[in-house]
Amino acid sequence: MDMLIGPLLERNGGYGYDTFTVAEGLRSSFRYLRVDAARYDQRALIAEARSDSRCNVRICETQGEFEQLIEALRGGDTLPETAEPP
């Protein structure tokens, strides 16, 4: 399963991020009042998803990249390979 994790965004007076899988569609995280709380939640999700060998996680640096990859997955494409972060 391919999972996209979007960048942290400021919205509605707080911070959050979106995720996307073909099975679950687009989902938004909780709205956090502090950016460090949103970042902690995002990192915990990344760690959990990466521990599942069936899950191919892609962390998007920009909203544009996130939206482009969503369209690719919806079109039936597979995610291109990227280098693992250190």
Order of alpha helices (4+ residues) and beta strands (2+ residues): beta-beta-beta-beta-beta-alpha-beta-alpha
